[in-house]
Amino acid sequence: MMEFVKSLGKGECGSVNLIRVTKPDGSNPYYHAVKSSKYYGCLNDEFQILSKLRDCPGIVQTFGTSLSKGVNDQGSRVYSMSMEYAAGGTLTSFMETRSMTDTMIRDFTRMILQGLVSVHDHGYVHCDLKPDNLLVFPRDDGVGVMKEVTYELKISDFGLSTQVGVESVFWEVDSPYLGTPLYMSPESVRYGVAEKSLDLWSLGCVVLEMYTGKPPWPFQYSEELLRNLLDDKAPEVPESVPWEARQFLQACFTRNPVERGSASDLSKHPFLLRGVLA
């Protein structure tokens, strides 16, 4: 039996709800996040990408072999896909409740890069990497009184994902963004072509936000933001950010997209190796 618990969020294309699934004997109930939309094509494209990325580290997992069909309260047909539920919410909500330590930021960055390696290896660009699209999964480590909660971060929401080298259908002359403006790279604003380096710029914006607790730019969806991107400017990195992290961000924000390297290259940056090779 499936029972609606609460809404987890709504967007232009649909909504995500928390569903409680109970076995016929009532034992061991579990939870799924169910994303529903009346737009079959958009949701199915996302489902197909997630199906290809099934079992890849750093990627939210989806279940089943196809979308399910149903009818909403208004009598309209809707399509749905079930995904694993992130009890820790989004990275956005997670950052609102606690200060991020340097160790946690490095761990989360490694996890995001793990996911990006898989996405890029499968020939896609996520195109909308941001805290709202990163899900936090609490994990219990240890037993008894020694039990400690750790966190796993996974990439979600592949609704804007595009094949590498293809011009995004979401890019428009009067709104030249492939995804969320605050996290877009300068070259993507100019040309609208999805390249892997776009996700690396967005990663830099996310890492900067984890350190500062603020969006990467002090203005949103404005002509000023567009001017800065067209002038190849990067978000300001305060001196309070640790030196190795600033070097990592500099690599993400390199003006020449080719010089950003790959997700695999960035995963070997000294910022992320500290504490791993010891």
C-alpha positions in Angstrom: 0.0 0.0 0.0 1.2 3.5 -0.9 0.3 6.4 1.4 1.0 10.1 0.7 3.0 11.7 3.6 3.9 15.2 2.5 5.0 17.4 -0.4 8.8 17.7 -0.9 8.7 20.4 -3.5 7.1 21.7 -6.7 8.6 23.0 -10.0 7.5 24.2 -13.4 7.2 20.6 -14.7 5.7 18.8 -11.7 6.0 18.0 -8.1 7.9 15.6 -5.7 6.0 13.9 -2.9 7.1 11.7 0.0 5.3 8.3 -0.2 5.2 5.7 2.6 5.1 2.1 1.2 3.7 -0.6 3.4 3.9 -4.3 2.8 0.6 -6.4 2.9 1.5 -7.6 6.4 2.2 -4.1 7.6 5.9 -4.9 8.4 9.0 -2.8 7.6 7.4 0.2 5.9 9.8 2.3 3.8 9.8 5.6 2.0 10.2 6.7 -1.7 10.3 10.2 -3.2 7.9 10.2 -6.2 8.3 12.8 -8.9 5.1 13.4 -10.9 4.4 15.4 -14.0 1.8 15.8 -16.7 4.6 16.2 -19.3 5.6 12.7 -20.3 8.5 13.6 -22.6 10.3 15.8 -20.0 10.0 13.3 -17.2 10.8 10.3 -19.3 14.0 11.9 -20.6 15.1 12.4 -17.0 14.1 8.8 -16.2 16.1 7.4 -19.1 19.2 9.3 -18.0 18.8 8.2 -14.4 18.3 4.6 -15.6 21.6 4.7 -17.4 23.3 6.1 -14.2 21.7 3.5 -11.9 24.2 2.2 -9.3 26.7 5.0 -10.1 28.1 6.6 -7.0 27.0 10.2 -6.2 23.7 9.9 -8.2 20.2 9.7 -6.8 18.8 6.3 -7.6 15.5 5.6 -9.4 13.4 2.4 -9.4 11.5 0.4 -11.9 11.8 0.0 -15.7 9.4 2.7 -16.8 7.3 5.6 -15.7 4.0 4.8 -13.9 0.7 6.3 -15.0 -2.0 7.8 -12.9 -4.7 10.5 -12.5 -4.4 13.6 -10.3 -7.1 15.2 -8.3 -8.2 17.3 -11.3 -8.7 14.2 -13.4 -5.7 14.8 -15.6 -3.2 12.0 -16.5 0.1 12.2 -14.7 3.3 10.2 -15.0 5.5 9.4 -12.1 8.9 7.9 -11.2 10.0 6.6 -7.8 13.4 7.6 -6.3 15.2 7.0 -3.1 14.2 9.4 -0.4 16.9 11.8 1.0 16.0 12.2 4.7 18.5 15.0 5.1 16.8 17.2 2.5 18.6 19.3 0.0 22.1 20.8 0.5 20.3 24.2 0.6 18.2 23.2 3.7 21.2 21.3 5.2 23.4 24.5 5.1 20.6 26.5 6.7 20.7 24.3 9.9 24.5 24.0 10.5 27.9 25.5 9.8 29.9 23.5 7.2 33.3 22.3 8.4 36.2 22.2 6.1 36.3 18.4 6.3 32.6 18.1 5.4 33.0 20.5 2.5 35.9 18.5 1.1 34.0 15.2 1.6 30.9 16.6 -0.2 33.0 18.0 -3.0 34.5 14.6 -3.6 31.0 13.0 -3.7 29.8 15.6 -6.2 32.8 15.0 -8.4 32.2 11.2 -8.2 28.7 11.8 -9.6 30.0 14.2 -12.3 32.5 11.7 -13.5 29.7 9.2 -14.1 27.4 11.8 -15.7 30.2 12.9 -18.1 31.4 9.4 -18.8 27.9 8.6 -20.0 28.0 11.6 -22.4 25.8 14.1 -20.5 26.1 17.5 -18.9 23.9 18.0 -15.8 23.4 21.7 -16.7 21.8 22.7 -13.3 24.2 21.8 -10.6 23.3 23.8 -7.5 22.5 23.2 -3.8 18.8 22.7 -4.4 19.7 19.7 -6.7 22.1 18.0 -4.3 20.4 15.6 -1.8 21.7 14.7 1.6 21.4 11.1 2.9 22.2 10.5 6.6 24.0 7.2 7.2 24.5 5.5 10.6 28.1 4.4 11.2 29.1 2.1 14.1 26.8 0.5 16.6 25.4 1.2 20.1 26.6 4.2 21.9 29.4 4.6 19.4 27.0 5.1 16.5 27.7 8.3 14.5 25.7 9.9 11.8 27.6 10.6 8.6 26.2 12.1 5.3 26.3 11.1 1.7 25.6 13.7 -1.0 24.0 12.8 -4.4 23.2 14.7 -7.5 19.5 14.8 -8.5 17.1 16.6 -10.9 18.3 15.8 -14.4 15.4 17.6 -16.1 17.8 20.1 -17.9 20.5 17.6 -18.6 21.8 17.6 -22.2 24.1 15.5 -24.3 27.7 16.8 -24.4 28.3 19.2 -27.3 24.6 19.8 -28.0 22.9 23.2 -27.8 20.4 23.2 -25.0 16.8 23.6 -25.9 16.4 25.7 -22.8 18.9 28.4 -24.0 17.2 31.5 -25.4 18.5 34.8 -26.7 16.5 36.8 -24.2 17.3 34.4 -21.4 20.6 32.9 -22.2 20.9 30.4 -19.4 21.1 26.6 -19.6 20.0 26.3 -16.0 19.9 28.5 -12.9 21.6 31.8 -13.8 23.6 32.2 -10.5 25.4 28.9 -11.3 26.0 29.3 -15.0 29.3 29.6 -16.7 30.3 32.5 -19.0 30.7 30.4 -22.1 27.3 28.7 -21.7 25.6 32.1 -21.5 27.3 33.1 -24.8 26.7 29.9 -26.8 24.1 27.7 -25.1 26.1 24.6 -25.9 26.3 22.0 -23.1 30.0 21.2 -22.4 31.4 19.2 -19.4 33.3 22.3 -18.2 29.9 24.0 -17.5 29.3 21.6 -14.6 32.8 22.3 -13.2 32.1 26.1 -13.1 28.8 25.3 -11.3 30.6 23.0 -8.9 32.9 25.9 -8.0 29.8 28.0 -7.2 28.4 25.3 -5.0 31.7 24.9 -3.1 32.0 28.6 -2.6 28.5 28.7 -1.2 29.3 25.9 1.2 32.1 28.0 2.6 30.4 31.4 2.7 26.8 30.3 3.3 25.8 32.8 0.6 24.9 32.5 -3.1 28.0 32.9 -5.4 26.8 36.3 -6.7 25.3 39.1 -4.7 22.6 39.7 -7.3 20.1 37.4 -9.0 18.5 37.1 -12.4 19.6 40.6 -13.4 21.3 42.5 -16.2 24.3 43.0 -13.8 24.7 39.2 -13.5 24.6 38.8 -17.2 27.2 41.6 -17.8 29.6 40.0 -15.3 29.3 36.6 -17.0 29.7 38.1 -20.5 32.8 39.9 -19.2 34.3 36.6 -18.1 34.1 37.6 -14.4 34.0 34.9 -11.7 32.4 35.1 -8.2 34.5 36.8 -5.6 36.3 34.3 -3.3 36.9 35.9 0.2 40.3 35.5 1.9 38.5 33.6 4.7 38.3 30.6 2.4 41.3 28.3 3.1 44.2 28.6 0.6 43.9 25.1 -1.0 40.1 25.6 -1.4 40.8 29.0 -3.1 43.2 27.2 -5.5 40.5 24.7 -6.2 37.9 27.4 -6.9 40.4 29.2 -9.2 40.6 26.0 -11.2 36.8 25.8 -11.4 36.5 29.4 -12.4 39.3 29.4 -15.1 38.1 31.6 -18.0 39.2 29.1 -20.7 36.8 26.2 -20.2 39.4 23.7 -21.6 41.8 24.7 -18.8 39.3 23.5 -16.1 40.2 20.0 -17.1 37.8 17.2 -16.2 35.8 16.1 -13.2 38.4 13.3 -12.8 41.3 15.8 -12.9 39.6 18.0 -10.3 39.1 15.0 -8.0 42.9 14.8 -7.8 43.4 18.4 -6.7 45.4 18.9 -3.5 42.4 20.5 -1.9 40.6 17.1 -2.0 43.6 14.8 -1.4 44.4 16.4 2.0 43.4 13.9 4.7 42.9 11.1 2.2 46.4 10.0 1.5 47.6 10.4 5.1 
